[in-house]
Amino acid sequence: MKAMNNVSVDSSLIQVNLSQWFQSLFTAGWQPIDEILNLQLGGLTFEFRNSFPNRRTSVNGVKLIDLGIQLGGQSLALMLAVSQEKEEKIAIIVQVHPTGNERYLPPNLKLMLLESGEVIQQIQSRSQDLYIQLNRFTGLTGTSFSLQLTLDNFSITENFSI
C-alpha cells in the first residue's frame, strides 16, 4: 500500500486586501460574485443579500478552489461577503459551496478561520451539506486573518487583510 502525501497550498505570498474590494479592486483569482456566469453560482448571491440588513456598503467576492484528486477535479467556491460597518470596522461572512453539477459538499471538509496561526472558528461539512458558513465576524482596518480549507490530506490557506 502506498502512503498518500500531504498536499498543502499556502497563498502566503498573496494577501487579499478586502478594503480594496469596495473600490472593485480584486486580487488575482478573486472576482465579484455578480460577474460569475456559472448558473450554479448565480443563485448563491441571494443568500448573502440579507446578511447585512443595516449595511452601508457591502461587496461579495468568490474564488474557485480546486481540491484536485480529493474531489476528482471538482472545485469549490470560497465566498466572502464584506460589509463596511461603523468607521474602520468591517463585517465578514464566509461560505463554501460546491460548484458545477455537484449538489453537496464533500463530507469532512473543514473551513477554519485563523488569526496569528490560532484557530478562531471552525466548521466541518457533513454528508449532505449544501454549503458551510462561519459565524459572522468583524475586524478593524489593518487586521490580518487566514482561511484554511482542509479535506483529507489536502489543505489550502488564503490570507487576508482588512
C-alpha positions, 0 to 999 in steps of 0.5 A: 500500500502506498502512503498518500502525501500531504498536499498543502497550498499556502497563498502566503505570498498573496494577501487579499486586501478586502478594503480594496474590494469596495473600490472593485479592486480584486486580487488575482483569482478573486472576482465579484460574485455578480460577474460569475456566469456559472448558473450554479453560482448565480443563485448563491448571491441571494443568500448573502443579500440579507446578511447585512440588513443595516449595511452601508456598503457591502461587496461579495467576492468568490474564488474557485478552489480546486481540491484536485484528486480529493474531489476528482477535479471538482472545485469549490467556491470560497465566498466572502461577503464584506460589509463596511460597518461603523468607521474602520470596522468591517463585517465578514461572512464566509461560505463554501459551496460546491460548484458545477453539477455537484449538489453537496459538499464533500463530507469532512471538509473543514473551513477554519478561520485563523488569526496569528496561526490560532484557530478562531472558528471552525466548521466541518461539512457533513454528508449532505451539506449544501454549503458551510458558513462561519459565524459572522465576524468583524475586524478593524482596518489593518487586521490580518486573518487566514482561511484554511480549507482542509479535506483529507490530506489536502489543505489550502490557506488564503490570507487576508487583510482588512 
